[in-house]
Each structure stands twice: as structure tokens, then as C-alpha cells.
């Protein structure tokens, strides 16, 4: 299944709206490509998430993760690899971003309903 997000839209908000509209509660994000700006990448260190921010547009080289239900709503757990204008790559947990040009995200929906709890998937 293909998800296409449009230029200028907030990544997480637009993706969650698309999932709700199509009634998708569980899926695997196989890959995603495109461009993002105003990116917030996180990494886990010493018991909490640290955030790095990138304001300029960056190429979205790879996007992977899963969709599950959390508190009755689609929850996106996604990791991204991005490259700047020099080709330097950055990666981590994608907290949020703004879509630039387009994002093309490929999903495989699951029949089994995954739920996200305090300790991860169940």
C-alpha cells in the first residue's frame, strides 16, 4: 500500500490522518522516500530521548517502522535516515518533520492488531 504525503504538511499529523481515514490500525512501514525539513530526530540515552533538530530540507533516504494502536488511535513508531546537501547521513527516531515536495511511504497492513503499551508492542 502506498501513502503519499504532500508538500508543506506536518509529517506525523498528515500520516496519522491518512491512517485513520483508511482505518489502518496495524502495519509495517517497509520504506519511505522523499524530502523533509524542520526535522526532529531522537535517540535514546540514559533513560530518556534526546532530540536533534534540522531546519533545512533534507533527503529522506529511508523510513522504517510500524503502526500499532495506542489509546485507541494509530501510533506511528518510525526511524529515518536523512542526508544533507553534502550527502552526510543522520538517523534516529523520527519525532516529527514537515513534508517537502512529497513523501512516498510503503506499508504492509497486518490482520493481527498490534497494541502499544508502556513496554512496547503486544
FENSULZI-V725063 format. One line per field, one symbol per residue. ss: DSSP state (H for helix, E for strand, C for the rest). psi: psi as a letter, one per 30 degrees, with the letter a starting at -180 (. if undefined). burial: I if it has 24 or more other ideal C-beta (glycine too) atoms within 12 Angstrom, else O. A space follows every 50 residues. Layout:
BEGIN
ss = ???
psi = ???
burial = ???
END
This chain:
BEGIN
ss = CEEEEECCCEHHHHHHHHHHHCCCCCEEEEEEEEEEEEEEEEEEECCEEE EEEECCCEEEEEEEEEEEEECCEEEEEEEEEEECCCCCEEEEEEEEEEEE EEEEEEEEECCCCCEEECCEEC
psi = kkkkklkfkkeeeeeeeeeeeghjfklkjelklbkllhkjkllkkhglkk kkkjelkkkjekklalklkkhglkkjjkklklkaffgkkklakjellkkk dlkjkkljlkekjkkkaegak.
burial = OOIOIOOOIIIIOIIIOIIOOOOIIIIIIOIIIIIIIIIIIIOOOOOOOO OOOIOOOIIIOIIIIIIIIIOOOIIIIIIIIIOOOOOOOIIIIIIIIIII OOIOIOIOIOOOOIOIOOOOOO
END
